[in-house]
Amino acid sequence: MTEHTEKDVLMKYTKCSYEEEVPRWLIDELFSNEPEENYMMHCPECDHKMIVKK
């Protein structure tokens, strides 16, 4: 049996210290034509923006 490993993107929040891994498939659906450095979501902890952690 072959195990499938799903890739994640580590996102960090600009206002608080919260970090979260977001599944790559979700990022691809939300930002299909955007380069990775432009990915942005909202933090569930502080409702501020989150960006890709480099």
PyMOL Python script that loads the backbone (N, CA, C, O; Angstrom):
from pymol import cmd

cmd.read_pdbstr("""\
ATOM      1  N   MET A   1       0.846  -1.186   0.000  1.00  0.00           N
ATOM      2  CA  MET A   1       0.000   0.000   0.000  1.00  0.00           C
ATOM      3  C   MET A   1       0.888   1.244   0.000  1.00  0.00           C
ATOM      4  O   MET A   1       1.837   1.338   0.778  1.00  0.00           O
ATOM      5  N   THR A   2       0.580   2.176  -0.858  1.00  0.00           N
ATOM      6  CA  THR A   2       1.330   3.418  -0.949  1.00  0.00           C
ATOM      7  C   THR A   2       0.654   4.497  -0.108  1.00  0.00           C
ATOM      8  O   THR A   2      -0.549   4.734  -0.212  1.00  0.00           O
ATOM      9  N   GLU A   3       1.450   5.132   0.713  1.00  0.00           N
ATOM     10  CA  GLU A   3       0.904   6.182   1.578  1.00  0.00           C
ATOM     11  C   GLU A   3       1.011   7.528   0.866  1.00  0.00           C
ATOM     12  O   GLU A   3       2.064   7.886   0.340  1.00  0.00           O
ATOM     13  N   HIS A   4      -0.084   8.255   0.861  1.00  0.00           N
ATOM     14  CA  HIS A   4      -0.110   9.578   0.233  1.00  0.00           C
ATOM     15  C   HIS A   4       0.232  10.636   1.276  1.00  0.00           C
ATOM     16  O   HIS A   4      -0.389  10.708   2.336  1.00  0.00           O
ATOM     17  N   THR A   5       1.216  11.442   0.958  1.00  0.00           N
ATOM     18  CA  THR A   5       1.580  12.530   1.869  1.00  0.00           C
ATOM     19  C   THR A   5       1.113  13.845   1.280  1.00  0.00           C
ATOM     20  O   THR A   5       1.524  14.243   0.190  1.00  0.00           O
ATOM     21  N   GLU A   6       0.272  14.489   2.001  1.00  0.00           N
ATOM     22  CA  GLU A   6      -0.252  15.772   1.545  1.00  0.00           C
ATOM     23  C   GLU A   6       0.675  16.886   1.995  1.00  0.00           C
ATOM     24  O   GLU A   6       1.115  16.919   3.144  1.00  0.00           O
ATOM     25  N   LYS A   7       0.965  17.791   1.085  1.00  0.00           N
ATOM     26  CA  LYS A   7       1.836  18.912   1.417  1.00  0.00           C
ATOM     27  C   LYS A   7       1.030  20.021   2.075  1.00  0.00           C
ATOM     28  O   LYS A   7      -0.134  20.250   1.747  1.00  0.00           O
ATOM     29  N   ASP A   8       1.676  20.696   3.006  1.00  0.00           N
ATOM     30  CA  ASP A   8       1.058  21.810   3.714  1.00  0.00           C
ATOM     31  C   ASP A   8       1.885  23.069   3.516  1.00  0.00           C
ATOM     32  O   ASP A   8       3.069  23.013   3.182  1.00  0.00           O
ATOM     33  N   VAL A   9       1.240  24.195   3.727  1.00  0.00           N
ATOM     34  CA  VAL A   9       1.918  25.488   3.690  1.00  0.00           C
ATOM     35  C   VAL A   9       1.821  26.069   5.095  1.00  0.00           C
ATOM     36  O   VAL A   9       0.726  26.199   5.643  1.00  0.00           O
ATOM     37  N   LEU A  10       2.955  26.414   5.673  1.00  0.00           N
ATOM     38  CA  LEU A  10       2.952  26.998   7.013  1.00  0.00           C
ATOM     39  C   LEU A  10       2.636  28.478   6.900  1.00  0.00           C
ATOM     40  O   LEU A  10       3.349  29.238   6.244  1.00  0.00           O
ATOM     41  N   MET A  11       1.550  28.871   7.556  1.00  0.00           N
ATOM     42  CA  MET A  11       1.111  30.265   7.537  1.00  0.00           C
ATOM     43  C   MET A  11       1.364  30.861   8.921  1.00  0.00           C
ATOM     44  O   MET A  11       1.227  30.173   9.933  1.00  0.00           O
ATOM     45  N   LYS A  12       1.731  32.132   8.960  1.00  0.00           N
ATOM     46  CA  LYS A  12       1.893  32.829  10.239  1.00  0.00           C
ATOM     47  C   LYS A  12       1.019  34.071  10.220  1.00  0.00           C
ATOM     48  O   LYS A  12       0.669  34.591   9.161  1.00  0.00           O
ATOM     49  N   TYR A  13       0.680  34.527  11.396  1.00  0.00           N
ATOM     50  CA  TYR A  13      -0.210  35.659  11.532  1.00  0.00           C
ATOM     51  C   TYR A  13       0.586  36.896  11.872  1.00  0.00           C
ATOM     52  O   TYR A  13       1.517  36.843  12.676  1.00  0.00           O
ATOM     53  N   THR A  14       0.225  38.006  11.266  1.00  0.00           N
ATOM     54  CA  THR A  14       1.024  39.217  11.393  1.00  0.00           C
ATOM     55  C   THR A  14       0.828  39.956  12.715  1.00  0.00           C
ATOM     56  O   THR A  14       1.677  40.762  13.097  1.00  0.00           O
ATOM     57  N   LYS A  15      -0.257  39.700  13.407  1.00  0.00           N
ATOM     58  CA  LYS A  15      -0.513  40.433  14.650  1.00  0.00           C
ATOM     59  C   LYS A  15      -0.241  39.592  15.901  1.00  0.00           C
ATOM     60  O   LYS A  15       0.319  40.098  16.874  1.00  0.00           O
ATOM     61  N   CYS A  16      -0.626  38.337  15.885  1.00  0.00           N
ATOM     62  CA  CYS A  16      -0.369  37.459  17.033  1.00  0.00           C
ATOM     63  C   CYS A  16       0.690  36.431  16.636  1.00  0.00           C
ATOM     64  O   CYS A  16       1.169  36.451  15.502  1.00  0.00           O
ATOM     65  N   SER A  17       1.053  35.551  17.531  1.00  0.00           N
ATOM     66  CA  SER A  17       2.108  34.581  17.242  1.00  0.00           C
ATOM     67  C   SER A  17       1.570  33.238  16.732  1.00  0.00           C
ATOM     68  O   SER A  17       2.326  32.273  16.622  1.00  0.00           O
ATOM     69  N   TYR A  18       0.301  33.174  16.429  1.00  0.00           N
ATOM     70  CA  TYR A  18      -0.328  31.942  15.979  1.00  0.00           C
ATOM     71  C   TYR A  18       0.209  31.517  14.616  1.00  0.00           C
ATOM     72  O   TYR A  18       0.360  32.345  13.718  1.00  0.00           O
ATOM     73  N   GLU A  19       0.498  30.221  14.462  1.00  0.00           N
ATOM     74  CA  GLU A  19       0.929  29.649  13.190  1.00  0.00           C
ATOM     75  C   GLU A  19       0.076  28.421  12.909  1.00  0.00           C
ATOM     76  O   GLU A  19      -0.388  27.750  13.832  1.00  0.00           O
ATOM     77  N   GLU A  20      -0.123  28.136  11.643  1.00  0.00           N
ATOM     78  CA  GLU A  20      -0.952  26.990  11.281  1.00  0.00           C
ATOM     79  C   GLU A  20      -0.513  26.443   9.927  1.00  0.00           C
ATOM     80  O   GLU A  20      -0.162  27.200   9.022  1.00  0.00           O
ATOM     81  N   GLU A  21      -0.537  25.117   9.801  1.00  0.00           N
ATOM     82  CA  GLU A  21      -0.266  24.486   8.521  1.00  0.00           C
ATOM     83  C   GLU A  21      -1.585  24.362   7.767  1.00  0.00           C
ATOM     84  O   GLU A  21      -2.562  23.819   8.283  1.00  0.00           O
ATOM     85  N   VAL A  22      -1.597  24.869   6.550  1.00  0.00           N
ATOM     86  CA  VAL A  22      -2.799  24.850   5.709  1.00  0.00           C
ATOM     87  C   VAL A  22      -2.539  23.876   4.565  1.00  0.00           C
ATOM     88  O   VAL A  22      -1.497  23.956   3.915  1.00  0.00           O
ATOM     89  N   PRO A  23      -3.468  22.960   4.311  1.00  0.00           N
ATOM     90  CA  PRO A  23      -3.262  21.995   3.224  1.00  0.00           C
ATOM     91  C   PRO A  23      -3.056  22.683   1.876  1.00  0.00           C
ATOM     92  O   PRO A  23      -3.757  23.638   1.541  1.00  0.00           O
ATOM     93  N   ARG A  24      -2.100  22.192   1.120  1.00  0.00           N
ATOM     94  CA  ARG A  24      -1.775  22.757  -0.185  1.00  0.00           C
ATOM     95  C   ARG A  24      -2.990  22.771  -1.121  1.00  0.00           C
ATOM     96  O   ARG A  24      -3.169  23.726  -1.878  1.00  0.00           O
ATOM     97  N   TRP A  25      -3.834  21.714  -1.079  1.00  0.00           N
ATOM     98  CA  TRP A  25      -4.997  21.659  -1.976  1.00  0.00           C
ATOM     99  C   TRP A  25      -5.955  22.819  -1.703  1.00  0.00           C
ATOM    100  O   TRP A  25      -6.575  23.346  -2.628  1.00  0.00           O
ATOM    101  N   LEU A  26      -6.076  23.214  -0.441  1.00  0.00           N
ATOM    102  CA  LEU A  26      -6.954  24.326  -0.094  1.00  0.00           C
ATOM    103  C   LEU A  26      -6.375  25.639  -0.623  1.00  0.00           C
ATOM    104  O   LEU A  26      -7.098  26.460  -1.187  1.00  0.00           O
ATOM    105  N   ILE A  27      -5.086  25.827  -0.438  1.00  0.00           N
ATOM    106  CA  ILE A  27      -4.413  27.015  -0.958  1.00  0.00           C
ATOM    107  C   ILE A  27      -4.575  27.097  -2.469  1.00  0.00           C
ATOM    108  O   ILE A  27      -4.860  28.164  -3.013  1.00  0.00           O
ATOM    109  N   ASP A  28      -4.391  25.964  -3.147  1.00  0.00           N
ATOM    110  CA  ASP A  28      -4.514  25.936  -4.609  1.00  0.00           C
ATOM    111  C   ASP A  28      -5.917  26.325  -5.073  1.00  0.00           C
ATOM    112  O   ASP A  28      -6.074  26.986  -6.100  1.00  0.00           O
ATOM    113  N   GLU A  29      -6.922  25.919  -4.323  1.00  0.00           N
ATOM    114  CA  GLU A  29      -8.294  26.288  -4.686  1.00  0.00           C
ATOM    115  C   GLU A  29      -8.583  27.768  -4.439  1.00  0.00           C
ATOM    116  O   GLU A  29      -9.260  28.415  -5.238  1.00  0.00           O
ATOM    117  N   LEU A  30      -8.075  28.291  -3.347  1.00  0.00           N
ATOM    118  CA  LEU A  30      -8.331  29.687  -3.006  1.00  0.00           C
ATOM    119  C   LEU A  30      -7.506  30.664  -3.841  1.00  0.00           C
ATOM    120  O   LEU A  30      -7.966  31.755  -4.177  1.00  0.00           O
ATOM    121  N   PHE A  31      -6.295  30.259  -4.166  1.00  0.00           N
ATOM    122  CA  PHE A  31      -5.359  31.159  -4.838  1.00  0.00           C
ATOM    123  C   PHE A  31      -4.789  30.513  -6.093  1.00  0.00           C
ATOM    124  O   PHE A  31      -3.571  30.427  -6.255  1.00  0.00           O
ATOM    125  N   SER A  32      -5.651  30.069  -6.961  1.00  0.00           N
ATOM    126  CA  SER A  32      -5.221  29.288  -8.123  1.00  0.00           C
ATOM    127  C   SER A  32      -4.261  30.021  -9.054  1.00  0.00           C
ATOM    128  O   SER A  32      -3.431  29.374  -9.693  1.00  0.00           O
ATOM    129  N   ASN A  33      -4.343  31.319  -9.151  1.00  0.00           N
ATOM    130  CA  ASN A  33      -3.478  32.063 -10.081  1.00  0.00           C
ATOM    131  C   ASN A  33      -2.537  33.039  -9.389  1.00  0.00           C
ATOM    132  O   ASN A  33      -1.992  33.941 -10.024  1.00  0.00           O
ATOM    133  N   GLU A  34      -2.349  32.857  -8.103  1.00  0.00           N
ATOM    134  CA  GLU A  34      -1.494  33.772  -7.333  1.00  0.00           C
ATOM    135  C   GLU A  34      -0.167  33.106  -6.973  1.00  0.00           C
ATOM    136  O   GLU A  34      -0.142  31.909  -6.685  1.00  0.00           O
ATOM    137  N   PRO A  35       0.930  33.853  -6.982  1.00  0.00           N
ATOM    138  CA  PRO A  35       2.194  33.295  -6.485  1.00  0.00           C
ATOM    139  C   PRO A  35       2.128  33.126  -4.964  1.00  0.00           C
ATOM    140  O   PRO A  35       1.398  33.851  -4.288  1.00  0.00           O
ATOM    141  N   GLU A  36       2.879  32.183  -4.437  1.00  0.00           N
ATOM    142  CA  GLU A  36       2.812  31.843  -3.016  1.00  0.00           C
ATOM    143  C   GLU A  36       3.018  33.041  -2.089  1.00  0.00           C
ATOM    144  O   GLU A  36       2.387  33.107  -1.034  1.00  0.00           O
ATOM    145  N   GLU A  37       3.869  33.971  -2.448  1.00  0.00           N
ATOM    146  CA  GLU A  37       4.131  35.119  -1.563  1.00  0.00           C
ATOM    147  C   GLU A  37       2.916  36.037  -1.403  1.00  0.00           C
ATOM    148  O   GLU A  37       2.914  36.904  -0.530  1.00  0.00           O
ATOM    149  N   ASN A  38       1.886  35.859  -2.232  1.00  0.00           N
ATOM    150  CA  ASN A  38       0.677  36.687  -2.131  1.00  0.00           C
ATOM    151  C   ASN A  38      -0.465  36.009  -1.368  1.00  0.00           C
ATOM    152  O   ASN A  38      -1.532  36.602  -1.212  1.00  0.00           O
ATOM    153  N   TYR A  39      -0.262  34.792  -0.896  1.00  0.00           N
ATOM    154  CA  TYR A  39      -1.318  34.102  -0.155  1.00  0.00           C
ATOM    155  C   TYR A  39      -1.618  34.862   1.130  1.00  0.00           C
ATOM    156  O   TYR A  39      -0.701  35.264   1.846  1.00  0.00           O
ATOM    157  N   MET A  40      -2.888  35.059   1.420  1.00  0.00           N
ATOM    158  CA  MET A  40      -3.283  35.751   2.638  1.00  0.00           C
ATOM    159  C   MET A  40      -4.628  35.212   3.105  1.00  0.00           C
ATOM    160  O   MET A  40      -5.542  35.035   2.300  1.00  0.00           O
ATOM    161  N   MET A  41      -4.751  34.953   4.390  1.00  0.00           N
ATOM    162  CA  MET A  41      -5.999  34.488   5.001  1.00  0.00           C
ATOM    163  C   MET A  41      -6.201  35.277   6.286  1.00  0.00           C
ATOM    164  O   MET A  41      -5.394  36.144   6.623  1.00  0.00           O
ATOM    165  N   HIS A  42      -7.283  34.974   7.005  1.00  0.00           N
ATOM    166  CA  HIS A  42      -7.541  35.649   8.282  1.00  0.00           C
ATOM    167  C   HIS A  42      -7.330  34.693   9.440  1.00  0.00           C
ATOM    168  O   HIS A  42      -7.716  33.525   9.386  1.00  0.00           O
ATOM    169  N   CYS A  43      -6.719  35.206  10.471  1.00  0.00           N
ATOM    170  CA  CYS A  43      -6.395  34.429  11.662  1.00  0.00           C
ATOM    171  C   CYS A  43      -7.662  34.112  12.465  1.00  0.00           C
ATOM    172  O   CYS A  43      -8.464  35.010  12.724  1.00  0.00           O
ATOM    173  N   PRO A  44      -7.856  32.837  12.864  1.00  0.00           N
ATOM    174  CA  PRO A  44      -9.010  32.495  13.692  1.00  0.00           C
ATOM    175  C   PRO A  44      -8.866  32.976  15.136  1.00  0.00           C
ATOM    176  O   PRO A  44      -9.843  33.005  15.883  1.00  0.00           O
ATOM    177  N   GLU A  45      -7.638  33.355  15.528  1.00  0.00           N
ATOM    178  CA  GLU A  45      -7.387  33.807  16.893  1.00  0.00           C
ATOM    179  C   GLU A  45      -7.580  35.315  17.057  1.00  0.00           C
ATOM    180  O   GLU A  45      -8.211  35.760  18.016  1.00  0.00           O
ATOM    181  N   CYS A  46      -7.038  36.104  16.120  1.00  0.00           N
ATOM    182  CA  CYS A  46      -7.073  37.560  16.286  1.00  0.00           C
ATOM    183  C   CYS A  46      -7.770  38.282  15.146  1.00  0.00           C
ATOM    184  O   CYS A  46      -7.874  39.508  15.172  1.00  0.00           O
ATOM    185  N   ASP A  47      -8.249  37.555  14.148  1.00  0.00           N
ATOM    186  CA  ASP A  47      -8.958  38.100  12.989  1.00  0.00           C
ATOM    187  C   ASP A  47      -8.119  39.115  12.218  1.00  0.00           C
ATOM    188  O   ASP A  47      -8.659  40.028  11.593  1.00  0.00           O
ATOM    189  N   HIS A  48      -6.833  38.954  12.263  1.00  0.00           N
ATOM    190  CA  HIS A  48      -5.929  39.782  11.476  1.00  0.00           C
ATOM    191  C   HIS A  48      -5.423  38.916  10.323  1.00  0.00           C
ATOM    192  O   HIS A  48      -5.757  37.733  10.267  1.00  0.00           O
ATOM    193  N   LYS A  49      -4.638  39.459   9.414  1.00  0.00           N
ATOM    194  CA  LYS A  49      -4.218  38.665   8.263  1.00  0.00           C
ATOM    195  C   LYS A  49      -3.083  37.699   8.593  1.00  0.00           C
ATOM    196  O   LYS A  49      -2.261  37.957   9.472  1.00  0.00           O
ATOM    197  N   MET A  50      -3.057  36.587   7.872  1.00  0.00           N
ATOM    198  CA  MET A  50      -1.972  35.631   7.978  1.00  0.00           C
ATOM    199  C   MET A  50      -1.315  35.494   6.611  1.00  0.00           C
ATOM    200  O   MET A  50      -1.978  35.595   5.580  1.00  0.00           O
ATOM    201  N   ILE A  51      -0.018  35.266   6.613  1.00  0.00           N
ATOM    202  CA  ILE A  51       0.761  35.179   5.390  1.00  0.00           C
ATOM    203  C   ILE A  51       1.634  33.918   5.441  1.00  0.00           C
ATOM    204  O   ILE A  51       1.729  33.268   6.482  1.00  0.00           O
ATOM    205  N   VAL A  52       2.257  33.584   4.336  1.00  0.00           N
ATOM    206  CA  VAL A  52       3.140  32.422   4.272  1.00  0.00           C
ATOM    207  C   VAL A  52       4.389  32.693   5.111  1.00  0.00           C
ATOM    208  O   VAL A  52       5.022  33.740   4.978  1.00  0.00           O
ATOM    209  N   LYS A  53       4.733  31.743   5.972  1.00  0.00           N
ATOM    210  CA  LYS A  53       5.939  31.872   6.778  1.00  0.00           C
ATOM    211  C   LYS A  53       7.126  31.465   5.925  1.00  0.00           C
ATOM    212  O   LYS A  53       7.122  30.406   5.297  1.00  0.00           O
ATOM    213  N   LYS A  54       8.109  32.292   5.911  1.00  0.00           N
ATOM    214  CA  LYS A  54       9.316  32.011   5.102  1.00  0.00           C
ATOM    215  C   LYS A  54      10.457  31.560   5.960  1.00  0.00           C
ATOM    216  O   LYS A  54      11.542  31.283   5.449  1.00  0.00           O
TER     217      LYS A  54
END
""", "prot")
cmd.dss("prot")
cmd.show_as("cartoon", "prot")
cmd.util.cbc("prot")
cmd.orient("prot")
